[in-house]
């Protein structure tokens, strides 16, 4: 029987595959508006977990682990400039969560 850690790891890998291969069209700002986290947050959490286990990792290394490629390449291929509507929705979401 699989342990909890291996199940969590499999679910995390599936989430990354979904976000990066099946739905690269979903912009980070939209994830932030709707869910309060994005791919960059996942990379930050990944790096924090590595640090907690004594594994040195840079921000760039963590992002590459999450995005499956260097972040600059991801941005060039998939990231669009945020629209004024997205920026307004993001600001409103930040305000809701700060209250």
SEDRENMAR-728934 format. One record per residue: residue in one letter; x, y, z of N, C-alpha, C in turn. Coordinates in steps of 0.02 Angstrom, whole numbers, plus 50000, padded with zeros to 5 digits. Layout:
BEGIN
AXYZXYZXYZ...
//
This chain:
BEGIN
X500424994150000500005000050000500445006250000X500265011149960500665017349954500585021450018X501125024850036501085029250094500805036050073X500625039950122500325046450110500775050850068X501415050850082501885055050046501895053349971X501905047049955501915045149884501265046949849X500705046449885500065048549856500045056049844X500295059849894500315067149887500775069149829X501345065749823501815067249769501495065749701X501135060349696500795058649633500265063849616X499895066049666499385071249654499715077849633X500275079549664500635085649646500885085249574X501175079649556501405078849486500825079349438X500255076649456499655077149413499425084349407X499425088049462499245095149460499715098949413X500365097849419500835101249375500715099449302X500605093049288500465090949219499835094349193X499335094749234498705097949214498825105349198X499165108849243499275116049233499745117549176X500255113449167500785115049119500695111849050X500365106149047500285102748983499575103148957X499095102049001498395101948979498085108848978X498295113349022497995119949027498505125549033X499005125748988499475131248991499155137948974X498555137648946498185143848929497925147448991X497875143949046497635147049108498195151349135X498075157849139498585162549160498645162549236X499255163849259499385164149331498935169349366X498815174949334498405180049366497695177449377X497435173549329496765170649338496755165649395X497285161649402497335157049459497335160949524X497715166449525497745170649586497065173649603X496715175949552496055178949564495575173749592X495565167849562495065162849581495265158449641X495905156749644496115151949695496595154749747X496875160549735497335163549783498035160649780X498185156749728498865154249717498955153149643X499595152649623499745151449553500355146849548X500605145949488501195141749478501795144449517X501865151049519502425153949557502365152349631X501755152449657501645150649727501855143349739X501665138949693501865131949699502625131349700X502965135249658503695135149658503975137549724X503675142849752503895145349817503805140049871X503235136749871503105131449920503585125649911X503735124049849504205118549833504895120349861X505115126549850505765128749875505775128749952X505235131049983505185130950056505235123850083X504915119150049504945112150071505655109550064X505995111350010506685109250000507125112150055X507045118550069507435121850122507315118450189X506685116750204506515113550268506855106750275X507015103650218507355097150221508105097850209X508355104050211509075105150203509325104550132X508875105150083509065104750013509085111849985X509685114449971509715121249944509405121549875X509015126749864508675127549800508555134949788X508705137149728508585144049710507865144949686X507645151049684506985152649658506925150149585X507455151149546507435148949476507395141349470X507765137849512507735130549511507045128049530X506735131049579506065129049600505565130349544X505615136149513505155137749458505245132849400X505855131049384505965126249331505665119449349X505715117549412505415111149434504655111349426X504345117049440503615117549435503395118549363X503715122949326503515124449257503735119149207X504235115149225504485110149179504965112949127X505165119149136505625122549091505845128949126X506365132149101506545138649131505955143449128X505875147249182505305151849187505275156749129X505855159249107505875163949051505585160848988X505725154448977505445150948918504685150348925X504445148548985503725148048997503375154648982X503655159949009503355166648999503305168248925X503845166948888503855168448817503335164348779X503245158048797502795153648761502055154548781X501935155948846501245155348871500965161548905X501375165648934501105171048975500935177148933X500335179648945500105185648911500105191448961X500125197448935500065203348978499375203249010X499355205049073498715205449109498295211149079X497655209749073497205214949048497015219549105X496755225449089496505229749143495975226449185X495555222349154495035218749191495335213649239X495845210049217496185205249261496515208849320X496845214349305497175218149359496675220749410X496095223049386495575225449432495295219649473X495175214049441494925208149477495435205749528X496075205949511496605203949557496615208549617X496585215049605496575219949660495985218749706X495405217449676494795216149716494875209749757X495165204649727495265198349763495755199349821X496295203149809496775204449862496445208149920X496015212849903495665216749954495195212249995X494835207849961494375203249995494745198850044X495325196450024495715191850067496075195550122X496185201950115496535205850166496055207950222X495415208350207494915210550257494745205050306
//
